Amino acid sequence: FSLLFPLKESEYVLLDYTAVKNGWRGQGIGGKMMRCVLTSEAVRGRKLVLEVEDPDFGDEPELRKDRIRFYRKFGARELAGVRYLLPPLDGTVPTEMRLMLVGSNEKKMPGASVQALIQLIYQEVYRRGPEDELLNSFLCDVPKSVDLL
């Protein structure tokens, strides 16, 4: 299954979560799901934002690298040099993530646009305002210009 979260009054849709049951992986189901997501009415004409676990942190680095490679097959590019923390859904520790984008032909994004996107995700998806301590712990570190690699 996949969960999409269209971000209000923006050109972005967050792919909040996607999963294929363990025993069904490696059979092309994930690829079919991504093609459905990318051609869905919710995404058509908009940019798809992905929060992907950073392989440099946490468990199963190879699995995390595989996910990044999977999304790259569908045109996803990483917002290079942007640190992103997923708020802890269970109230404990945030997760180091990488942000990726599908549907943009740009080679760079202004840092202010990336900051606005992150703030929008935090506000709409996680219900965390501009004063949020976790958000502000990394938001100011976004480079002035962000390469899409």
MIDOSE-1310 file (N, C-alpha, C; in nm, 2 decimals, decimal comma, always signed):
residues 149
fsll	+0,08/-0,12/+0,00/+0,00/+0,00/+0,00/+0,09/+0,12/+0,00; +0,03/+0,23/-0,04/+0,10/+0,36/-0,04/+0,00/+0,47/+0,02; +0,06/+0,56/+0,10/-0,02/+0,67/+0,16/+0,03/+0,80/+0,10; -0,05/+0,87/+0,03/-0,02/+1,00/-0,03/-0,08/+1,11/+0,06
fplk	+0,00/+1,22/+0,07/-0,05/+1,33/+0,15/-0,03/+1,46/+0,06; -0,13/+1,50/-0,01/-0,12/+1,63/-0,09/-0,10/+1,74/+0,01; +0,00/+1,82/-0,01/+0,03/+1,94/+0,07/-0,05/+2,05/+0,02; -0,14/+2,11/+0,10/-0,24/+2,21/+0,06/-0,17/+2,33/+0,00
esey	-0,23/+2,39/-0,10/-0,19/+2,51/-0,17/-0,04/+2,51/-0,20; +0,00/+2,39/-0,25/+0,14/+2,38/-0,30/+0,15/+2,28/-0,42; +0,26/+2,28/-0,48/+0,28/+2,19/-0,59/+0,33/+2,05/-0,55; +0,33/+2,02/-0,42/+0,39/+1,90/-0,37/+0,29/+1,80/-0,31
vlld	+0,32/+1,67/-0,32/+0,25/+1,56/-0,26/+0,35/+1,48/-0,19; +0,33/+1,45/-0,06/+0,42/+1,37/+0,01/+0,38/+1,22/+0,00; +0,48/+1,14/-0,04/+0,46/+0,99/-0,03/+0,49/+0,96/+0,11; +0,39/+0,95/+0,19/+0,41/+0,94/+0,34/+0,46/+0,80/+0,37
ytav	+0,41/+0,70/+0,30/+0,45/+0,56/+0,33/+0,42/+0,47/+0,22; +0,50/+0,38/+0,19/+0,47/+0,28/+0,09/+0,53/+0,15/+0,14; +0,46/+0,04/+0,12/+0,51/-0,09/+0,17/+0,46/-0,21/+0,08; +0,54/-0,31/+0,07/+0,50/-0,44/+0,01/+0,54/-0,54/+0,12
kngw	+0,45/-0,63/+0,15/+0,47/-0,74/+0,24/+0,60/-0,82/+0,21; +0,67/-0,85/+0,31/+0,80/-0,92/+0,29/+0,80/-1,03/+0,19; +0,70/-1,13/+0,20/+0,70/-1,24/+0,11/+0,67/-1,20/-0,03; +0,62/-1,08/-0,06/+0,58/-1,04/-0,19/+0,68/-0,95/-0,26
rgqg	+0,79/-0,92/-0,19/+0,89/-0,83/-0,24/+0,97/-0,90/-0,35; +1,03/-0,82/-0,44/+1,11/-0,87/-0,55/+1,03/-0,93/-0,66; +0,90/-0,90/-0,67/+0,81/-0,96/-0,77/+0,76/-0,85/-0,86; +0,81/-0,72/-0,85/+0,76/-0,61/-0,93/+0,64/-0,54/-0,88
iggk	+0,59/-0,58/-0,76/+0,47/-0,51/-0,71/+0,50/-0,37/-0,67; +0,62/-0,34/-0,61/+0,66/-0,21/-0,57/+0,67/-0,12/-0,69; +0,72/-0,17/-0,80/+0,73/-0,09/-0,92/+0,60/-0,06/-0,98; +0,51/-0,15/-0,98/+0,37/-0,13/-1,03/+0,30/-0,02/-0,94
mmrc	+0,32/-0,03/-0,81/+0,26/+0,06/-0,72/+0,32/+0,20/-0,74; +0,45/+0,22/-0,77/+0,51/+0,35/-0,79/+0,45/+0,41/-0,92; +0,44/+0,32/-1,02/+0,38/+0,37/-1,15/+0,24/+0,42/-1,13; +0,16/+0,35/-1,05/+0,02/+0,39/-1,01/+0,03/+0,53/-0,93
vlts	+0,12/+0,54/-0,84/+0,13/+0,66/-0,76/+0,16/+0,78/-0,85; +0,26/+0,76/-0,94/+0,31/+0,87/-1,02/+0,20/+0,91/-1,13; +0,11/+0,82/-1,17/+0,01/+0,86/-1,26/-0,12/+0,89/-1,20; -0,13/+0,88/-1,07/-0,26/+0,90/-1,00/-0,30/+1,05/-1,01
eavr	-0,43/+1,07/-1,00/-0,48/+1,20/-1,00/-0,42/+1,29/-0,89; -0,40/+1,24/-0,78/-0,34/+1,32/-0,67/-0,20/+1,37/-0,70; -0,12/+1,30/-0,78/+0,01/+1,34/-0,81/+0,03/+1,41/-0,95; -0,06/+1,38/-1,04/-0,04/+1,43/-1,18/-0,03/+1,58/-1,18
grkl	+0,08/+1,63/-1,24/+0,11/+1,77/-1,25/+0,17/+1,83/-1,13; +0,20/+1,75/-1,03/+0,27/+1,79/-0,90/+0,40/+1,72/-0,88; +0,47/+1,77/-0,78/+0,60/+1,70/-0,75/+0,58/+1,61/-0,63; +0,64/+1,49/-0,64/+0,63/+1,39/-0,53/+0,75/+1,40/-0,44
vlev	+0,72/+1,42/-0,31/+0,83/+1,43/-0,21/+0,84/+1,30/-0,14; +0,96/+1,25/-0,12/+0,98/+1,12/-0,05/+1,07/+1,15/+0,07; +1,03/+1,09/+0,19/+1,12/+1,08/+0,31/+1,17/+0,94/+0,31; +1,31/+0,93/+0,29/+1,37/+0,80/+0,28/+1,47/+0,79/+0,39
edpd	+1,47/+0,67/+0,46/+1,56/+0,65/+0,57/+1,71/+0,67/+0,52; +1,79/+0,74/+0,59/+1,93/+0,77/+0,56/+2,01/+0,64/+0,59; +2,08/+0,58/+0,49/+2,16/+0,46/+0,51/+2,28/+0,48/+0,60; +2,32/+0,61/+0,62/+2,43/+0,64/+0,71/+2,40/+0,63/+0,85
fgde	+2,27/+0,61/+0,89/+2,23/+0,60/+1,02/+2,14/+0,48/+1,04; +2,13/+0,43/+1,16/+2,04/+0,32/+1,19/+2,08/+0,19/+1,14; +1,98/+0,09/+1,15/+2,00/-0,04/+1,11/+1,98/-0,07/+0,96; +2,03/-0,18/+0,91/+2,00/-0,22/+0,77/+2,04/-0,12/+0,67
pelr	+2,17/-0,08/+0,66/+2,21/+0,02/+0,57/+2,19/-0,02/+0,42; +2,21/-0,15/+0,39/+2,19/-0,20/+0,25/+2,05/-0,19/+0,21; +1,96/-0,23/+0,30/+1,82/-0,22/+0,27/+1,78/-0,07/+0,24; +1,83/+0,02/+0,32/+1,80/+0,16/+0,30/+1,86/+0,21/+0,17
kdri	+1,98/+0,16/+0,13/+2,04/+0,20/+0,00/+1,95/+0,15/-0,11; +1,90/+0,02/-0,10/+1,81/-0,04/-0,20/+1,69/+0,05/-0,22; +1,63/+0,10/-0,11/+1,52/+0,19/-0,13/+1,55/+0,31/-0,21; +1,66/+0,37/-0,18/+1,70/+0,49/-0,25/+1,72/+0,46/-0,40
rfyr	+1,79/+0,35/-0,43/+1,80/+0,30/-0,57/+1,67/+0,28/-0,64; +1,58/+0,22/-0,56/+1,44/+0,19/-0,62/+1,38/+0,32/-0,66; +1,38/+0,42/-0,57/+1,31/+0,55/-0,60/+1,38/+0,62/-0,72; +1,51/+0,60/-0,73/+1,59/+0,66/-0,84/+1,54/+0,61/-0,98
kfga	+1,50/+0,48/-0,98/+1,45/+0,42/-1,10/+1,33/+0,50/-1,16; +1,26/+0,57/-1,07/+1,14/+0,64/-1,10/+1,16/+0,79/-1,11; +1,29/+0,83/-1,12/+1,33/+0,97/-1,14/+1,35/+1,05/-1,02; +1,35/+0,98/-0,90/+1,37/+1,06/-0,78/+1,51/+1,10/-0,77
rela	+1,52/+1,23/-0,72/+1,66/+1,29/-0,70/+1,66/+1,34/-0,56; +1,78/+1,32/-0,50/+1,80/+1,37/-0,36/+1,83/+1,51/-0,35; +1,77/+1,57/-0,25/+1,80/+1,71/-0,21/+1,94/+1,71/-0,14; +2,04/+1,73/-0,21/+2,18/+1,70/-0,16/+2,21/+1,80/-0,05
gvry	+2,27/+1,75/+0,06/+2,32/+1,84/+0,17/+2,22/+1,89/+0,26; +2,09/+1,83/+0,25/+1,98/+1,87/+0,33/+1,96/+1,77/+0,44; +1,99/+1,81/+0,56/+1,96/+1,72/+0,68/+1,81/+1,73/+0,71; +1,75/+1,61/+0,73/+1,60/+1,61/+0,76/+1,58/+1,50/+0,87
llpp	+1,50/+1,54/+0,97/+1,47/+1,45/+1,08/+1,32/+1,43/+1,08; +1,28/+1,30/+1,07/+1,14/+1,26/+1,08/+1,11/+1,27/+1,23; +1,00/+1,34/+1,26/+0,96/+1,35/+1,41/+0,93/+1,21/+1,46; +0,97/+1,19/+1,59/+0,94/+1,06/+1,64/+0,79/+1,04/+1,66
ldgt	+0,74/+0,94/+1,59/+0,59/+0,91/+1,60/+0,55/+0,85/+1,73; +0,65/+0,79/+1,80/+0,62/+0,72/+1,93/+0,67/+0,81/+2,04; +0,72/+0,93/+2,01/+0,76/+1,02/+2,12/+0,90/+1,00/+2,17; +0,98/+0,92/+2,10/+1,12/+0,89/+2,15/+1,22/+0,96/+2,07
vpte	+1,28/+0,90/+1,97/+1,40/+0,95/+1,90/+1,36/+0,98/+1,75; +1,40/+1,10/+1,70/+1,37/+1,12/+1,56/+1,46/+1,04/+1,47; +1,41/+1,02/+1,34/+1,49/+0,93/+1,25/+1,55/+1,02/+1,14; +1,68/+1,00/+1,12/+1,76/+1,07/+1,01/+1,70/+1,02/+0,88
mrlm	+1,66/+1,11/+0,79/+1,61/+1,08/+0,66/+1,68/+1,16/+0,56; +1,65/+1,12/+0,43/+1,69/+1,20/+0,32/+1,56/+1,24/+0,24; +1,56/+1,36/+0,19/+1,45/+1,40/+0,11/+1,48/+1,38/-0,03; +1,38/+1,33/-0,11/+1,40/+1,30/-0,25/+1,28/+1,37/-0,32
lvgs	+1,29/+1,40/-0,45/+1,19/+1,46/-0,52/+1,17/+1,40/-0,66; +1,05/+1,37/-0,70/+1,02/+1,32/-0,83/+0,93/+1,43/-0,90; +0,96/+1,45/-1,03/+0,88/+1,54/-1,11/+0,93/+1,68/-1,12; +1,06/+1,70/-1,09/+1,12/+1,83/-1,10/+1,24/+1,81/-1,20
nekk	+1,24/+1,90/-1,30/+1,36/+1,90/-1,40/+1,47/+2,00/-1,35; +1,45/+2,07/-1,24/+1,54/+2,16/-1,19/+1,67/+2,09/-1,15; +1,78/+2,15/-1,16/+1,91/+2,10/-1,11/+1,94/+2,15/-0,97; +1,88/+2,26/-0,94/+1,90/+2,32/-0,81/+1,77/+2,38/-0,76
mpga	+1,76/+2,40/-0,63/+1,64/+2,46/-0,57/+1,70/+2,57/-0,47; +1,63/+2,68/-0,46/+1,68/+2,78/-0,36/+1,66/+2,72/-0,22; +1,75/+2,74/-0,14/+1,74/+2,69/+0,00/+1,61/+2,74/+0,07; +1,57/+2,86/+0,04/+1,45/+2,91/+0,11/+1,33/+2,83/+0,06
svqa	+1,33/+2,78/-0,06/+1,21/+2,70/-0,11/+1,22/+2,56/-0,04; +1,34/+2,51/-0,02/+1,35/+2,38/+0,06/+1,30/+2,40/+0,20; +1,34/+2,51/+0,26/+1,30/+2,53/+0,40/+1,15/+2,55/+0,41; +1,09/+2,62/+0,31/+0,94/+2,63/+0,31/+0,87/+2,50/+0,29
liql	+0,93/+2,41/+0,21/+0,87/+2,27/+0,19/+0,88/+2,19/+0,32; +1,00/+2,20/+0,38/+1,01/+2,12/+0,51/+0,91/+2,18/+0,62; +0,90/+2,31/+0,63/+0,81/+2,36/+0,72/+0,66/+2,32/+0,69; +0,63/+2,32/+0,56/+0,50/+2,27/+0,52/+0,47/+2,13/+0,56
iyqe	+0,57/+2,04/+0,54/+0,55/+1,90/+0,58/+0,53/+1,89/+0,73; +0,62/+1,96/+0,80/+0,61/+1,96/+0,95/+0,47/+2,01/+1,00; +0,42/+2,11/+0,93/+0,30/+2,17/+0,98/+0,18/+2,08/+0,94; +0,17/+2,04/+0,81/+0,05/+1,97/+0,77/+0,05/+1,83/+0,80
vyrr	+0,16/+1,76/+0,80/+0,17/+1,62/+0,82/+0,18/+1,58/+0,97; +0,27/+1,66/+1,04/+0,31/+1,62/+1,17/+0,25/+1,72/+1,28; +0,18/+1,82/+1,23/+0,11/+1,92/+1,32/+0,21/+1,99/+1,41; +0,33/+2,03/+1,36/+0,43/+2,09/+1,43/+0,45/+2,23/+1,37
gped	+0,44/+2,33/+1,45/+0,45/+2,47/+1,41/+0,59/+2,52/+1,39; +0,60/+2,65/+1,35/+0,74/+2,71/+1,32/+0,83/+2,72/+1,44; +0,77/+2,71/+1,56/+0,85/+2,72/+1,69/+0,90/+2,58/+1,73; +0,87/+2,48/+1,65/+0,91/+2,34/+1,69/+1,06/+2,33/+1,71
elln	+1,10/+2,28/+1,82/+1,24/+2,27/+1,86/+1,31/+2,17/+1,76; +1,25/+2,06/+1,73/+1,32/+1,96/+1,64/+1,33/+2,02/+1,50; +1,23/+2,08/+1,45/+1,24/+2,15/+1,32/+1,35/+2,25/+1,31; +1,35/+2,33/+1,41/+1,45/+2,44/+1,41/+1,60/+2,39/+1,44
sflc	+1,61/+2,27/+1,48/+1,74/+2,21/+1,51/+1,82/+2,18/+1,38; +1,75/+2,17/+1,27/+1,81/+2,15/+1,14/+1,77/+2,24/+1,03; +1,66/+2,31/+1,04/+1,61/+2,40/+0,93/+1,71/+2,50/+0,89; +1,78/+2,56/+0,98/+1,87/+2,67/+0,95/+2,00/+2,62/+0,88
dvpk	+2,02/+2,49/+0,88/+2,14/+2,43/+0,81/+2,12/+2,40/+0,66; +2,00/+2,43/+0,61/+1,97/+2,41/+0,47/+2,06/+2,51/+0,39; +2,14/+2,46/+0,29/+2,22/+2,55/+0,21/+2,14/+2,65/+0,14; +2,20/+2,76/+0,10/+2,14/+2,87/+0,02/+2,09/+2,81/-0,11
svdl	+2,16/+2,72/-0,17/+2,12/+2,66/-0,29/+2,14/+2,51/-0,28; +2,04/+2,43/-0,32/+2,04/+2,29/-0,30/+2,04/+2,21/-0,43; +2,14/+2,13/-0,45/+2,15/+2,05/-0,57/+2,06/+1,93/-0,57; +1,99/+1,90/-0,68/+1,91/+1,78/-0,69/+1,99/+1,68/-0,76
l	+2,04/+1,58/-0,69/+2,12/+1,47/-0,75/+2,05/+1,34/-0,76
